[in-house]
Every structure is written in C-alpha cells, then in structure tokens.
Amino acid sequence: MKAEGREPKLPINPAPYLTDWLLEIGPAAPAGESAAAISFSEMAEWSRLIGVDLSPWEARTLRRLSRVFVSQREDARSPACIEPMSKADPEAARTRVEAQLKSMMESLRGRRV
C-alpha cells in the first residue's frame, strides 16, 4: 500500500483514547526476532509513570488490541494478506467490525466492578 501511495481503510473507532494509549505504551513488545503483545506489567508501569488509572476493562482491551496488532503484523508479512477492511464488501465489513467493537465495549463495560 505504501509503495502505491494508498492509505489503509480504518474502521470507526468509538474509543480513540484507547488506541492513543496503545500507541503510547507501544503496540507490541520485543520477543526475540518477533513481537509479542504488551503485558499487564508493562501497562501497569506505563500507567504508574503517566498517572493514568486504567480500569480492568481498559487494560483487557489494550491487551486484546495489542494481540490483534501483533497477529495482523505477522499476517501482513505475506504478500497474500488481504487488508483487514477490504473484504469483498467493504461497507459490510465496516458494519461488522463496528458491531463487534460496540458489542465488545458493551460487554466489557458490563463487567466493570
């Protein structure tokens, strides 16, 4: 995409502060020649240094986003990898992703203690 000067299609983000935090922490941790999802201890250290009090659902969501980032990063190394948002019907994919993210956020919000 970069070589072709194209921008990736991104889903609507209902919680942009979480992706901002993920990028500030670092979306992945080094793991030898590869990468791993950020750990809860890395999040706790960032949280302590920055002064952000992460709720349990925010910490779980950041960890989940990190795991997805690492997985997609690995998949993207293959030339056969399809852009996550460019399936056969991009509008349907967008709607599906929005619904999944909304459902995940509602489910996590319901678990809040």
N, CA and C atoms as a LAMMPS dump frame, in Angstrom:
ITEM: TIMESTEP
0
ITEM: NUMBER OF ATOMS
339
ITEM: BOX BOUNDS ff ff ff
-5.0000000000000000e+02 5.0000000000000000e+02
-5.0000000000000000e+02 5.0000000000000000e+02
-5.0000000000000000e+02 5.0000000000000000e+02
ITEM: ATOMS id mol type element x y z
1 1 1 N 0.824 -1.19 0
2 1 2 C 0 0 0
3 1 3 C 0.864 1.248 0
4 2 1 N 1.921 1.221 0.819
5 2 2 C 2.799 2.392 0.902
6 2 3 C 3.423 2.67 -0.452
7 3 1 N 3.878 1.615 -1.139
8 3 2 C 4.507 1.777 -2.446
9 3 3 C 3.531 2.344 -3.466
10 4 1 N 2.256 2.036 -3.293
11 4 2 C 1.234 2.527 -4.21
12 4 3 C 0.661 3.867 -3.775
13 5 1 N 1.116 4.389 -2.624
14 5 2 C 0.626 5.667 -2.132
15 5 3 C -0.803 5.612 -1.621
16 6 1 N -1.237 4.411 -1.185
17 6 2 C -2.607 4.258 -0.687
18 6 3 C -2.634 4.294 0.831
19 7 1 N -3.722 4.817 1.36
20 7 2 C -3.954 4.844 2.803
21 7 3 C -4.845 3.664 3.168
22 8 1 N -4.6 3.024 4.318
23 8 2 C -5.481 1.923 4.711
24 8 3 C -6.863 2.43 5.096
25 9 1 N -7.868 1.603 4.854
26 9 2 C -9.233 1.912 5.276
27 9 3 C -9.348 1.473 6.727
28 10 1 N -9.765 2.366 7.577
29 10 2 C -9.849 2.06 9.001
30 10 3 C -11.296 2.076 9.471
31 11 1 N -11.618 1.201 10.434
32 11 2 C -12.977 1.212 10.974
33 11 3 C -13.187 2.432 11.864
34 12 1 N -14.429 2.747 12.126
35 12 2 C -14.748 3.821 13.058
36 12 3 C -14.292 3.377 14.439
37 13 1 N -13.666 4.272 15.166
38 13 2 C -13.114 3.949 16.476
39 13 3 C -13.934 4.647 17.566
40 14 1 N -14.744 3.886 18.327
41 14 2 C -15.577 4.526 19.348
42 14 3 C -14.804 4.931 20.601
43 15 1 N -13.569 4.498 20.73
44 15 2 C -12.768 4.84 21.925
45 15 3 C -11.345 5.204 21.496
46 16 1 N -11.178 6.333 20.79
47 16 2 C -9.856 6.68 20.269
48 16 3 C -8.789 6.853 21.345
49 17 1 N -9.187 7.193 22.565
50 17 2 C -8.183 7.347 23.615
51 17 3 C -7.476 6.026 23.894
52 18 1 N -8.172 4.893 23.703
53 18 2 C -7.523 3.6 23.935
54 18 3 C -6.441 3.321 22.892
55 19 1 N -6.724 3.648 21.63
56 19 2 C -5.691 3.427 20.619
57 19 3 C -4.542 4.416 20.812
58 20 1 N -4.843 5.62 21.282
59 20 2 C -3.772 6.574 21.6
60 20 3 C -2.881 6.004 22.701
61 21 1 N -3.51 5.464 23.745
62 21 2 C -2.732 4.869 24.844
63 21 3 C -1.923 3.675 24.358
64 22 1 N -2.546 2.831 23.513
65 22 2 C -1.841 1.657 22.99
66 22 3 C -0.577 2.079 22.25
67 23 1 N -0.697 3.099 21.418
68 23 2 C 0.47 3.557 20.659
69 23 3 C 1.495 4.222 21.57
70 24 1 N 1.045 4.856 22.64
71 24 2 C 1.977 5.474 23.58
72 24 3 C 2.74 4.408 24.367
73 25 1 N 2.041 3.374 24.809
74 25 2 C 2.694 2.268 25.524
75 25 3 C 3.625 1.537 24.571
76 26 1 N 3.166 1.376 23.362
77 26 2 C 3.853 0.581 22.351
78 26 3 C 2.937 -0.573 22.019
79 27 1 N 2.498 -0.722 20.772
80 27 2 C 1.501 -1.734 20.446
81 27 3 C 2.007 -3.171 20.574
82 28 1 N 3.317 -3.327 20.68
83 28 2 C 3.893 -4.668 20.805
84 28 3 C 5.179 -4.582 21.609
85 29 1 N 5.531 -5.715 22.183
86 29 2 C 6.775 -5.804 22.95
87 29 3 C 7.75 -6.683 22.174
88 30 1 N 9.042 -6.396 22.276
89 30 2 C 10.007 -7.243 21.579
90 30 3 C 9.994 -8.659 22.15
91 31 1 N 10.14 -9.631 21.258
92 31 2 C 10.18 -11.044 21.663
93 31 3 C 11.134 -11.781 20.731
94 32 1 N 12.415 -11.629 20.983
95 32 2 C 13.404 -12.242 20.098
96 32 3 C 13.376 -11.574 18.742
97 33 1 N 13.21 -12.38 17.708
98 33 2 C 13.153 -11.83 16.347
99 33 3 C 11.73 -11.452 15.959
100 34 1 N 10.815 -11.605 16.867
101 34 2 C 9.411 -11.334 16.588
102 34 3 C 8.889 -10.281 17.559
103 35 1 N 7.616 -10.277 17.761
104 35 2 C 6.987 -9.35 18.696
105 35 3 C 5.929 -10.113 19.483
106 36 1 N 5.595 -9.585 20.635
107 36 2 C 4.562 -10.176 21.488
108 36 3 C 3.619 -9.064 21.931
109 37 1 N 2.461 -9.467 22.383
110 37 2 C 1.508 -8.492 22.923
111 37 3 C 2.103 -7.869 24.18
112 38 1 N 1.736 -6.632 24.446
113 38 2 C 2.223 -5.977 25.664
114 38 3 C 1.644 -6.718 26.872
115 39 1 N 2.411 -6.734 27.932
116 39 2 C 1.985 -7.447 29.136
117 39 3 C 1.242 -6.498 30.072
118 40 1 N 0.53 -7.1 31.017
119 40 2 C -0.156 -6.286 32.016
120 40 3 C 0.851 -5.534 32.871
121 41 1 N 2.018 -6.125 33.109
122 41 2 C 3.02 -5.423 33.918
123 41 3 C 3.575 -4.211 33.163
124 42 1 N 3.725 -4.318 31.837
125 42 2 C 4.163 -3.162 31.051
126 42 3 C 3.102 -2.059 31.092
127 43 1 N 1.836 -2.463 31.013
128 43 2 C 0.759 -1.474 31.111
129 43 3 C 0.746 -0.821 32.488
130 44 1 N 0.945 -1.627 33.529
131 44 2 C 0.93 -1.099 34.896
132 44 3 C 2.066 -0.092 35.09
133 45 1 N 3.228 -0.387 34.545
134 45 2 C 4.361 0.536 34.669
135 45 3 C 4.079 1.835 33.928
136 46 1 N 3.546 1.733 32.705
137 46 2 C 3.18 2.93 31.942
138 46 3 C 2.142 3.735 32.726
139 47 1 N 1.135 3.027 33.225
140 47 2 C 0.058 3.672 33.972
141 47 3 C 0.602 4.422 35.185
142 48 1 N 1.525 3.794 35.902
143 48 2 C 2.117 4.418 37.084
144 48 3 C 2.92 5.661 36.703
145 49 1 N 3.729 5.556 35.662
146 49 2 C 4.576 6.681 35.246
147 49 3 C 3.774 7.859 34.694
148 50 1 N 2.751 7.552 33.941
149 50 2 C 1.967 8.599 33.271
150 50 3 C 0.873 9.149 34.182
151 51 1 N 0.443 8.344 35.15
152 51 2 C -0.613 8.785 36.055
153 51 3 C -2.009 8.513 35.534
154 52 1 N -2.133 7.469 34.723
155 52 2 C -3.438 7.068 34.196
156 52 3 C -3.898 5.858 34.992
157 53 1 N -5.095 5.943 35.551
158 53 2 C -5.655 4.848 36.324
159 53 3 C -6.486 3.979 35.388
160 54 1 N -5.892 2.908 34.88
161 54 2 C -6.591 2.019 33.957
162 54 3 C -7.643 1.202 34.688
163 55 1 N -8.826 1.157 34.113
164 55 2 C -9.858 0.269 34.662
165 55 3 C -9.551 -1.145 34.148
166 56 1 N -10.105 -2.169 34.787
167 56 2 C -9.846 -3.538 34.31
168 56 3 C -10.251 -3.752 32.848
169 57 1 N -11.395 -3.193 32.425
170 57 2 C -11.808 -3.414 31.039
171 57 3 C -10.894 -2.68 30.067
172 58 1 N -10.376 -1.524 30.471
173 58 2 C -9.442 -0.804 29.592
174 58 3 C -8.144 -1.601 29.443
175 59 1 N -7.649 -2.161 30.547
176 59 2 C -6.418 -2.961 30.485
177 59 3 C -6.626 -4.199 29.612
178 60 1 N -7.762 -4.884 29.794
179 60 2 C -8.03 -6.068 28.963
180 60 3 C -8.176 -5.686 27.494
181 61 1 N -8.812 -4.552 27.23
182 61 2 C -8.985 -4.111 25.844
183 61 3 C -7.648 -3.755 25.216
184 62 1 N -6.791 -3.062 25.961
185 62 2 C -5.455 -2.732 25.441
186 62 3 C -4.665 -4 25.126
187 63 1 N -4.75 -4.985 26.006
188 63 2 C -4.037 -6.257 25.782
189 63 3 C -4.587 -6.947 24.538
190 64 1 N -5.91 -6.951 24.406
191 64 2 C -6.533 -7.576 23.24
192 64 3 C -6.135 -6.849 21.952
193 65 1 N -6.156 -5.521 21.976
194 65 2 C -5.728 -4.743 20.803
195 65 3 C -4.277 -5.042 20.449
196 66 1 N -3.445 -5.182 21.457
197 66 2 C -2.038 -5.495 21.222
198 66 3 C -1.886 -6.873 20.579
199 67 1 N -2.635 -7.863 21.08
200 67 2 C -2.572 -9.211 20.489
201 67 3 C -3.004 -9.185 19.029
202 68 1 N -4.076 -8.437 18.731
203 68 2 C -4.557 -8.335 17.35
204 68 3 C -3.516 -7.623 16.482
205 69 1 N -2.892 -6.577 17.03
206 69 2 C -1.851 -5.851 16.292
207 69 3 C -0.711 -6.797 15.919
208 70 1 N -0.231 -7.565 16.899
209 70 2 C 0.882 -8.487 16.66
210 70 3 C 0.497 -9.541 15.626
211 71 1 N -0.702 -10.07 15.746
212 71 2 C -1.168 -11.087 14.809
213 71 3 C -1.27 -10.525 13.39
214 72 1 N -1.881 -9.346 13.251
215 72 2 C -2.028 -8.747 11.922
216 72 3 C -0.673 -8.358 11.344
217 73 1 N 0.211 -7.888 12.2
218 73 2 C 1.556 -7.527 11.741
219 73 3 C 2.263 -8.744 11.144
220 74 1 N 2.094 -9.881 11.794
221 74 2 C 2.701 -11.113 11.289
222 74 3 C 2.032 -11.549 9.985
223 75 1 N 0.704 -11.528 9.951
224 75 2 C -0.026 -11.911 8.737
225 75 3 C 0.338 -11.005 7.564
226 76 1 N 0.546 -9.713 7.839
227 76 2 C 0.81 -8.738 6.783
228 76 3 C 2.15 -8.958 6.089
229 77 1 N 3.003 -9.779 6.67
230 77 2 C 4.287 -10.082 6.016
231 77 3 C 4.091 -10.891 4.741
232 78 1 N 2.947 -11.563 4.645
233 78 2 C 2.661 -12.372 3.466
234 78 3 C 2.066 -11.49 2.368
235 79 1 N 2.589 -11.607 1.153
236 79 2 C 2.009 -10.831 0.045
237 79 3 C 0.547 -11.193 -0.219
238 80 1 N 0.118 -12.372 0.24
239 80 2 C -1.261 -12.81 0.021
240 80 3 C -2.222 -12.246 1.063
241 81 1 N -1.702 -11.527 2.027
242 81 2 C -2.548 -10.983 3.09
243 81 3 C -3.486 -9.926 2.516
244 82 1 N -4.744 -10.07 2.849
245 82 2 C -5.755 -9.104 2.396
246 82 3 C -5.901 -8.037 3.469
247 83 1 N -6.032 -6.778 3.042
248 83 2 C -6.262 -5.696 4.005
249 83 3 C -7.457 -6.057 4.873
250 84 1 N -7.35 -5.854 6.18
251 84 2 C -8.46 -6.227 7.064
252 84 3 C -9.791 -5.596 6.676
253 85 1 N -9.771 -4.389 6.147
254 85 2 C -11.016 -3.701 5.819
255 85 3 C -11.396 -3.787 4.341
256 86 1 N -10.679 -4.562 3.553
257 86 2 C -11.018 -4.587 2.13
258 86 3 C -11.489 -5.971 1.698
259 87 1 N -12.422 -6.51 2.42
260 87 2 C -13.018 -7.782 2.034
261 87 3 C -13.903 -7.529 0.812
262 88 1 N -14.637 -8.525 0.38
263 88 2 C -15.452 -8.396 -0.83
264 88 3 C -16.387 -7.187 -0.776
265 89 1 N -16.993 -6.944 0.379
266 89 2 C -17.901 -5.821 0.511
267 89 3 C -17.403 -4.927 1.651
268 90 1 N -16.641 -3.869 1.347
269 90 2 C -16.054 -3.033 2.394
270 90 3 C -17.078 -2.43 3.355
271 91 1 N -18.264 -2.06 2.865
272 91 2 C -19.285 -1.465 3.735
273 91 3 C -19.802 -2.496 4.725
274 92 1 N -19.994 -3.729 4.258
275 92 2 C -20.447 -4.807 5.147
276 92 3 C -19.371 -5.116 6.183
277 93 1 N -18.114 -5.113 5.749
278 93 2 C -17.01 -5.363 6.681
279 93 3 C -16.967 -4.265 7.734
280 94 1 N -17.133 -3.041 7.331
281 94 2 C -17.117 -1.915 8.265
282 94 3 C -18.255 -2.048 9.282
283 95 1 N -19.431 -2.368 8.794
284 95 2 C -20.59 -2.527 9.681
285 95 3 C -20.339 -3.664 10.67
286 96 1 N -19.782 -4.771 10.172
287 96 2 C -19.491 -5.92 11.032
288 96 3 C -18.468 -5.563 12.097
289 97 1 N -17.399 -4.888 11.715
290 97 2 C -16.361 -4.5 12.673
291 97 3 C -16.917 -3.529 13.707
292 98 1 N -17.702 -2.562 13.263
293 98 2 C -18.318 -1.612 14.199
294 98 3 C -19.207 -2.34 15.205
295 99 1 N -20.006 -3.286 14.713
296 99 2 C -20.897 -4.034 15.598
297 99 3 C -20.102 -4.88 16.58
298 100 1 N -19.026 -5.506 16.11
299 100 2 C -18.201 -6.324 17.002
300 100 3 C -17.534 -5.47 18.068
301 101 1 N -17.003 -4.324 17.677
302 101 2 C -16.333 -3.448 18.636
303 101 3 C -17.349 -2.888 19.633
304 102 1 N -18.51 -2.498 19.142
305 102 2 C -19.551 -1.979 20.036
306 102 3 C -19.969 -3.056 21.03
307 103 1 N -20.166 -4.271 20.534
308 103 2 C -20.554 -5.383 21.397
309 103 3 C -19.473 -5.673 22.434
310 104 1 N -18.217 -5.646 22.003
311 104 2 C -17.11 -5.892 22.921
312 104 3 C -17.065 -4.813 23.997
313 105 1 N -17.223 -3.562 23.595
314 105 2 C -17.178 -2.455 24.56
315 105 3 C -18.34 -2.565 25.544
316 106 1 N -19.544 -2.887 25.042
317 106 2 C -20.688 -3.032 25.93
318 106 3 C -20.497 -4.197 26.885
319 107 1 N -19.966 -5.286 26.39
320 107 2 C -19.719 -6.456 27.238
321 107 3 C -18.69 -6.15 28.31
322 108 1 N -17.642 -5.461 27.93
323 108 2 C -16.6 -5.109 28.908
324 108 3 C -17.131 -4.096 29.908
325 109 1 N -17.926 -3.162 29.46
326 109 2 C -18.499 -2.152 30.343
327 109 3 C -19.404 -2.819 31.373
328 110 1 N -20.113 -3.875 30.972
329 110 2 C -20.996 -4.595 31.877
330 110 3 C -20.256 -5.348 32.963
331 111 1 N -18.992 -5.694 32.72
332 111 2 C -18.18 -6.429 33.7
333 111 3 C -17.499 -5.523 34.686
334 112 1 N -17.565 -4.216 34.441
335 112 2 C -16.861 -3.241 35.281
336 112 3 C -17.29 -3.392 36.735
337 113 1 N -16.321 -3.379 37.615
338 113 2 C -16.596 -3.545 39.047
339 113 3 C -16.659 -2.201 39.714
